[in-house]
Amino acid sequence: MAIAKSKLLKQLSDNYPNFLKKDLEKFIDIFFLEIKNSLKRGERVEFRGFGTWTTHTQKARISRNPKTGEKVHTPQKKTIYFKMAKELFNKLNNNE
């Protein structure tokens, strides 16, 4: 099950009742905006104990449409790559 931004906001407001909900929402927005901007600039984003995000560039290539068999030009694009930290891996797999 994925966690939605609204559920994350609710959990934060429950755990930190002395913060206003709008301030927590602004914090979440800034947090994710900074991650997006860093990845857009090609920088690496790292959260110790959780993982790192980096961008990889896929080269332009000639692809094939599986339905028609027609050759299609696929332009160069960036993709996001996530690698989890060992601590998170161990927690998920109960190796502690």
Beta strands, then each sheet from edge to edge (+ up, - down):
strand 1: 45-47
strand 2: 51-58
strand 3: 61-64
strand 4: 71-74
strand 5: 77-84
sheet 1: 1+ 2- 5+
sheet 2: 3+ 4-
end
